[in-house]
Amino acid sequence: MRKKIDDGGFETPYRLRKQVVEPVFGQIKQARGFRQFLLRGLEKVRAEWAMICTAHNLLKLFTLAKAA
């Protein structure tokens, strides 16, 4: 795997994964403990996901403001 990453340069799919939104999903799952939706129905799930994303972004802003 290390050879694949090193040989591919900066435009390999493995390196580009860090630039996409995948790390955010990992942070939400790991740090926030979000594993499944609690509500049913597409409209309710969208609302729940919006709240989770809002909370994640607010916590990131709070952490950055506290560090500055």
C-alpha positions in Angstrom: 0.0 0.0 0.0 2.8 2.4 0.9 4.4 1.7 -2.6 1.1 2.4 -4.3 0.7 5.7 -2.6 4.3 6.8 -3.1 4.4 5.7 -6.8 1.2 7.4 -7.7 2.2 11.0 -7.1 -0.2 13.6 -5.7 -3.2 12.8 -7.9 -3.8 9.2 -6.8 -7.2 8.2 -5.5 -5.6 7.4 -2.1 -4.2 10.9 -1.7 -7.4 12.6 -3.0 -9.5 10.8 -0.4 -8.0 13.1 2.3 -9.2 16.2 0.3 -12.8 15.0 -0.1 -15.4 14.9 2.6 -14.5 11.4 3.8 -12.6 12.6 6.9 -15.7 14.5 8.1 -17.8 11.3 8.0 -15.1 9.5 10.0 -15.0 12.4 12.6 -18.7 12.4 13.0 -18.8 8.6 13.4 -15.8 8.3 15.7 -15.6 11.5 17.7 -19.4 12.2 17.9 -20.4 8.6 18.3 -23.0 8.8 15.5 -23.7 5.3 14.2 -27.3 5.2 13.1 -30.3 7.5 12.6 -32.9 7.6 15.4 -35.8 8.7 13.2 -37.6 7.2 10.3 -38.5 8.7 7.0 -36.5 10.7 4.5 -37.6 14.1 5.7 -36.8 13.3 9.4 -33.5 11.7 8.5 -32.5 14.8 6.6 -33.4 17.0 9.5 -31.5 14.8 11.9 -28.4 14.8 9.6 -28.6 18.6 9.4 -28.6 18.9 13.2 -25.6 16.5 13.4 -23.7 18.5 10.8 -24.5 21.8 12.5 -23.4 20.5 15.9 -20.2 19.2 14.3 -19.4 22.5 12.6 -20.2 24.5 15.8 -17.9 22.3 17.9 -15.2 22.8 15.3 -15.7 26.6 15.4 -15.8 26.6 19.2 -12.5 24.7 19.3 -10.8 27.0 16.8 -12.0 30.1 18.7 -10.9 28.7 22.0 -7.4 28.0 20.6 -7.0 31.5 19.2 
